[in-house]
Amino acid sequence: MRISPTGACLFTTNIMRKNNHRPTPAGNVPHVDAKYTQFLSREEMPLLEFVMKKLDGISRNKAKAILAGGGVLVDKVTQTRHDFIVHPDSLVEISKHPGTTRTRFDFSQYFSVVYEDADVIVVDKADEVLSMGVGHNSLNMKDLLDRYFVETRQRCHAHVVHRLDTRTSGLMVYAKSTEVQQMMIADWHSTVIDRRYVAVVEGTMPKEEGHVESWLKDTPSMKIVSSRTNNGGKWASTDWRLLQQNDQFALLELHLHTGRKNQIRVHMQVLHHPIVGDYKYGSHIDGARRLCLHAFRLAFYQPRTGAPLHFETPIPPYFLTFFPTPK
């Protein structure tokens, strides 16, 4: 248990994300010793179909159980996703004793669970993890949470309520049912109490705080463009506050009044202070390990009870390396 700033008791788990650990492809779990039958793939097909084909006569549910139990390896890596694509010349190993090999998936490199109740789950997402799936084999929070629910024996699925950019880390909330999802997104702006980010930007800020607003429009090149006048896009508004700076970088707290795609990233470019590592929107710093943008605060009303829930995460340690303490 821990206590939120409002005094609410928060249920937490022991799943903690390791700092600076880069994600690996979704569906991968550690290799375990077992007796396997080996097959060499001759054509491209979904893994579930491959297992059913090689274990002639096995039911679809039994094949899924073998996958879920960690009983299938592709090129020496255990795969659990039934829609994983097996390519020609891949080595596929299937356990001779399905059900006897069960592995626990290590979620810690992808997310940590900050809060959980019967209706919602709040997570601290790692950077480079999608909010939801895009195509087969994508590394995304929805699939990871669905796997987490299976392993924690919960009869539910993750339902997307809002999104973070893939390269942005931080707090997200997912609903555990379509009913709760619809309750939250039907009036999202009233449901959310507060959402704030922290970012490392290039250059020195001329004042302690400021405000940016503009019209943001998507383009065929997948890059958002900003305009002071209506360009056919969506109006966006961002407040920023200086936390600390030196002669090269500034650490900012950012508050969104709207939630547009790439909003903070574009508005920082508008100010000529791009986010470190954001090469799409003007960063000039070579060798940044990641996009330095993190959703550190999330507060919203519990959809059924109406109770306010407040959550915060620490500033990522990597961000603070840009502000070394003088010796």
PLY file of the C-alpha trace (Angstrom):
ply
format ascii 1.0
element vertex 327
property float x
property float y
property float z
element edge 326
property int vertex1
property int vertex2
end_header
0.00 0.00 0.00
0.98 3.61 -0.47
-0.93 6.82 0.15
-1.75 9.28 -2.65
-1.56 13.05 -2.07
-5.35 12.95 -1.52
-5.04 10.33 1.20
-6.43 7.45 -0.89
-4.90 4.03 -0.32
-3.37 2.73 -3.52
-2.83 -0.94 -4.36
0.60 -1.49 -5.89
2.45 -4.52 -7.22
6.08 -5.53 -7.06
6.57 -5.25 -10.82
9.15 -2.47 -11.20
10.68 -1.26 -14.46
14.47 -1.41 -14.63
16.16 1.84 -15.60
17.96 2.02 -18.93
16.85 -1.47 -20.02
15.87 -1.38 -23.67
12.72 -3.28 -24.66
12.88 -6.44 -26.73
10.19 -7.67 -29.12
6.76 -8.36 -27.62
5.87 -11.98 -26.94
9.42 -13.01 -26.06
10.05 -14.77 -22.77
13.26 -16.34 -21.46
14.33 -19.73 -22.84
13.71 -22.61 -20.45
15.05 -26.14 -20.55
12.58 -28.75 -21.77
12.32 -31.59 -24.29
11.31 -30.21 -27.69
10.60 -31.56 -31.15
12.31 -29.46 -33.80
10.78 -28.32 -37.09
12.21 -26.18 -39.88
9.69 -23.76 -41.34
9.29 -23.89 -45.12
6.75 -21.09 -45.52
5.44 -17.98 -43.81
2.45 -18.48 -41.52
1.06 -17.51 -38.08
2.62 -19.47 -35.23
-0.69 -20.94 -34.04
-1.37 -22.33 -37.51
2.16 -23.77 -37.63
1.74 -25.56 -34.29
-1.63 -27.02 -35.30
-0.20 -28.18 -38.62
2.83 -29.89 -37.08
0.89 -31.46 -34.21
-1.69 -32.96 -36.53
-5.05 -33.45 -34.85
-4.44 -31.05 -31.95
-7.31 -28.69 -31.13
-7.01 -24.93 -31.51
-7.48 -24.43 -27.76
-4.78 -27.00 -26.95
-2.36 -25.30 -29.35
-3.09 -21.95 -27.68
-2.45 -23.54 -24.29
0.95 -24.80 -25.44
1.85 -21.30 -26.62
0.58 -19.66 -23.44
2.56 -22.18 -21.38
5.84 -21.23 -23.01
6.06 -24.51 -24.92
7.12 -23.12 -28.31
10.48 -21.62 -29.31
11.23 -19.87 -32.58
14.95 -19.54 -33.29
15.70 -20.34 -29.63
13.37 -17.65 -28.24
10.10 -18.64 -26.57
7.10 -17.12 -28.35
3.64 -16.98 -26.80
1.66 -14.92 -29.32
-0.55 -17.00 -31.60
-0.33 -14.36 -34.38
3.49 -14.25 -34.36
4.64 -14.72 -37.96
6.98 -17.66 -38.60
9.26 -17.00 -41.56
10.85 -19.56 -43.92
13.98 -21.28 -42.54
13.03 -20.46 -38.93
13.73 -23.21 -36.40
10.55 -23.95 -34.43
10.73 -26.16 -31.34
7.57 -27.50 -29.72
7.55 -29.07 -26.27
6.96 -32.82 -26.16
5.32 -32.32 -22.79
3.02 -29.30 -23.20
1.81 -27.83 -19.98
4.86 -28.86 -17.95
6.85 -25.78 -18.98
5.46 -22.55 -17.64
7.44 -19.33 -17.63
6.66 -16.02 -16.01
6.95 -13.10 -18.37
9.26 -10.29 -17.25
7.14 -7.15 -17.61
9.60 -4.92 -15.78
11.44 -3.70 -18.88
8.19 -2.49 -20.44
6.12 -1.04 -17.59
5.47 -0.94 -13.87
2.03 -1.12 -12.30
1.39 2.00 -10.24
-2.25 1.38 -9.26
-4.91 -1.21 -9.93
-8.54 -1.79 -8.96
-11.48 -3.70 -10.43
-12.07 -1.08 -13.15
-8.74 0.48 -14.16
-5.00 -0.07 -14.16
-2.43 2.74 -14.10
1.02 1.98 -15.50
4.35 3.74 -15.92
5.17 2.95 -19.57
8.74 2.67 -20.83
9.78 4.64 -23.89
9.68 2.84 -27.27
6.48 0.97 -26.30
3.31 1.68 -28.32
0.09 2.50 -26.48
-1.79 0.02 -28.67
-0.93 -2.44 -31.41
-0.17 -1.46 -34.99
0.13 -4.57 -37.16
1.51 -7.97 -36.15
4.30 -8.36 -33.62
4.29 -4.70 -32.49
5.52 -3.96 -28.98
2.48 -2.36 -27.34
0.93 -1.83 -23.93
-2.45 -3.37 -24.72
-0.93 -6.75 -25.59
1.45 -6.58 -22.64
-1.40 -5.81 -20.23
-3.57 -8.57 -21.68
-0.67 -10.94 -20.97
-0.28 -9.47 -17.47
-3.99 -10.07 -16.77
-3.63 -13.72 -17.84
-0.62 -14.25 -15.59
-2.35 -12.58 -12.63
-5.50 -14.65 -13.32
-7.77 -11.73 -14.06
-10.69 -12.25 -16.42
-10.42 -8.97 -18.30
-8.69 -7.19 -21.17
-6.97 -3.81 -21.47
-9.01 -1.11 -23.21
-7.30 2.06 -24.46
-8.51 5.31 -22.89
-5.77 7.70 -24.06
-2.34 7.49 -25.69
1.26 8.50 -25.29
3.69 8.81 -28.18
5.76 5.65 -28.61
8.98 7.43 -27.59
7.37 9.13 -24.58
7.49 7.33 -21.24
5.22 7.80 -18.26
1.81 7.36 -16.68
-1.14 5.90 -18.55
-4.51 4.52 -17.48
-6.29 1.61 -19.15
-9.84 0.42 -18.55
-10.53 -3.23 -17.73
-13.85 -3.36 -19.59
-15.51 -1.69 -22.57
-18.12 -0.28 -20.18
-15.52 1.56 -18.11
-13.65 2.59 -21.27
-16.78 4.25 -22.64
-17.49 5.93 -19.29
-14.04 7.50 -19.31
-13.69 8.57 -22.94
-17.25 9.88 -23.21
-16.23 12.87 -21.07
-12.44 12.60 -20.96
-11.77 16.27 -20.24
-14.02 16.16 -17.17
-12.65 12.78 -16.09
-9.05 14.02 -16.06
-8.05 16.29 -13.19
-4.43 16.87 -14.15
-1.85 15.62 -16.68
1.71 16.94 -16.59
4.97 16.14 -18.31
8.62 16.82 -17.72
11.08 17.39 -20.57
14.70 18.28 -21.18
14.93 20.91 -23.91
17.87 22.49 -25.68
19.01 26.01 -24.82
18.34 28.46 -22.02
14.80 29.66 -21.29
14.43 33.46 -21.16
11.89 33.44 -18.32
10.48 31.25 -15.54
7.25 30.22 -17.23
5.26 30.70 -20.40
2.40 29.66 -22.64
2.19 28.40 -26.22
-0.91 28.06 -28.36
-1.33 27.36 -32.05
-3.18 25.31 -34.63
-1.63 21.88 -35.26
-2.19 20.02 -38.50
-1.04 16.58 -39.61
0.64 16.26 -43.01
1.16 13.37 -45.46
4.78 13.20 -44.28
3.46 12.25 -40.78
4.90 15.47 -39.36
2.73 17.94 -37.46
2.94 21.58 -38.57
2.05 24.57 -36.40
0.35 27.83 -37.36
-0.71 30.92 -35.41
-3.83 31.07 -37.56
-6.33 28.35 -38.42
-4.60 26.05 -40.90
-7.38 23.49 -40.92
-5.87 21.63 -38.00
-6.75 21.52 -34.29
-6.17 24.24 -31.72
-3.62 23.32 -29.04
-2.55 25.00 -25.80
0.46 24.26 -23.58
1.81 25.86 -20.39
5.44 25.42 -19.37
7.37 26.12 -16.16
11.14 26.14 -15.67
12.41 23.67 -13.06
16.15 24.11 -13.59
18.65 24.93 -16.32
22.29 25.46 -17.18
23.96 27.09 -20.16
22.96 24.24 -22.50
19.73 22.62 -21.32
16.53 23.35 -19.43
14.27 21.02 -17.46
10.62 21.98 -17.92
7.29 20.99 -16.43
4.56 21.06 -19.07
0.80 21.24 -18.63
-1.52 20.39 -21.52
-4.87 22.13 -21.92
-5.50 20.03 -25.03
-4.20 16.61 -26.00
-3.12 16.85 -29.63
-0.75 14.50 -31.42
2.91 15.50 -30.81
1.65 18.68 -29.12
4.49 19.25 -26.65
7.14 18.28 -29.17
5.84 20.72 -31.78
5.30 23.55 -29.28
8.85 23.21 -28.01
10.06 23.45 -31.60
7.91 26.59 -32.01
9.78 28.11 -29.05
13.12 27.14 -30.67
13.83 24.87 -27.69
13.39 21.35 -29.12
13.23 18.37 -26.80
16.54 16.54 -26.48
16.50 13.48 -28.73
13.56 14.70 -30.80
15.25 14.69 -34.19
11.90 14.82 -35.95
11.23 18.24 -34.47
14.60 19.94 -34.47
16.90 18.43 -31.84
20.57 19.06 -32.58
22.11 17.01 -29.78
24.01 13.98 -31.08
23.83 10.63 -29.34
20.77 11.13 -27.12
19.72 7.75 -25.73
16.02 8.60 -25.90
13.41 11.32 -26.38
13.54 13.27 -23.12
9.79 13.55 -22.52
8.03 11.83 -19.61
4.40 11.94 -18.38
5.11 12.23 -14.66
1.68 13.17 -13.27
-1.79 11.80 -13.90
-4.91 12.53 -11.87
-8.46 11.50 -12.71
-11.79 10.56 -11.15
-12.42 6.86 -10.61
-15.13 6.15 -13.20
-17.54 4.31 -10.89
-17.00 5.90 -7.49
-15.99 9.39 -8.56
-13.10 9.34 -6.09
-10.12 11.47 -7.16
-6.96 9.46 -7.83
-3.56 11.18 -8.05
-0.31 9.59 -9.25
3.24 10.80 -9.82
6.47 9.14 -10.92
10.04 10.39 -10.44
11.93 12.25 -13.14
13.82 9.62 -15.20
17.45 9.48 -13.99
18.73 9.95 -17.55
17.10 13.40 -17.69
19.10 14.52 -14.66
22.41 13.61 -16.29
22.06 16.81 -18.32
22.30 18.77 -15.06
25.38 17.48 -13.23
25.92 18.70 -9.69
28.94 21.04 -9.50
31.87 19.54 -7.61
0 1
1 2
2 3
3 4
4 5
5 6
6 7
7 8
8 9
9 10
10 11
11 12
12 13
13 14
14 15
15 16
16 17
17 18
18 19
19 20
20 21
21 22
22 23
23 24
24 25
25 26
26 27
27 28
28 29
29 30
30 31
31 32
32 33
33 34
34 35
35 36
36 37
37 38
38 39
39 40
40 41
41 42
42 43
43 44
44 45
45 46
46 47
47 48
48 49
49 50
50 51
51 52
52 53
53 54
54 55
55 56
56 57
57 58
58 59
59 60
60 61
61 62
62 63
63 64
64 65
65 66
66 67
67 68
68 69
69 70
70 71
71 72
72 73
73 74
74 75
75 76
76 77
77 78
78 79
79 80
80 81
81 82
82 83
83 84
84 85
85 86
86 87
87 88
88 89
89 90
90 91
91 92
92 93
93 94
94 95
95 96
96 97
97 98
98 99
99 100
100 101
101 102
102 103
103 104
104 105
105 106
106 107
107 108
108 109
109 110
110 111
111 112
112 113
113 114
114 115
115 116
116 117
117 118
118 119
119 120
120 121
121 122
122 123
123 124
124 125
125 126
126 127
127 128
128 129
129 130
130 131
131 132
132 133
133 134
134 135
135 136
136 137
137 138
138 139
139 140
140 141
141 142
142 143
143 144
144 145
145 146
146 147
147 148
148 149
149 150
150 151
151 152
152 153
153 154
154 155
155 156
156 157
157 158
158 159
159 160
160 161
161 162
162 163
163 164
164 165
165 166
166 167
167 168
168 169
169 170
170 171
171 172
172 173
173 174
174 175
175 176
176 177
177 178
178 179
179 180
180 181
181 182
182 183
183 184
184 185
185 186
186 187
187 188
188 189
189 190
190 191
191 192
192 193
193 194
194 195
195 196
196 197
197 198
198 199
199 200
200 201
201 202
202 203
203 204
204 205
205 206
206 207
207 208
208 209
209 210
210 211
211 212
212 213
213 214
214 215
215 216
216 217
217 218
218 219
219 220
220 221
221 222
222 223
223 224
224 225
225 226
226 227
227 228
228 229
229 230
230 231
231 232
232 233
233 234
234 235
235 236
236 237
237 238
238 239
239 240
240 241
241 242
242 243
243 244
244 245
245 246
246 247
247 248
248 249
249 250
250 251
251 252
252 253
253 254
254 255
255 256
256 257
257 258
258 259
259 260
260 261
261 262
262 263
263 264
264 265
265 266
266 267
267 268
268 269
269 270
270 271
271 272
272 273
273 274
274 275
275 276
276 277
277 278
278 279
279 280
280 281
281 282
282 283
283 284
284 285
285 286
286 287
287 288
288 289
289 290
290 291
291 292
292 293
293 294
294 295
295 296
296 297
297 298
298 299
299 300
300 301
301 302
302 303
303 304
304 305
305 306
306 307
307 308
308 309
309 310
310 311
311 312
312 313
313 314
314 315
315 316
316 317
317 318
318 319
319 320
320 321
321 322
322 323
323 324
324 325
325 326
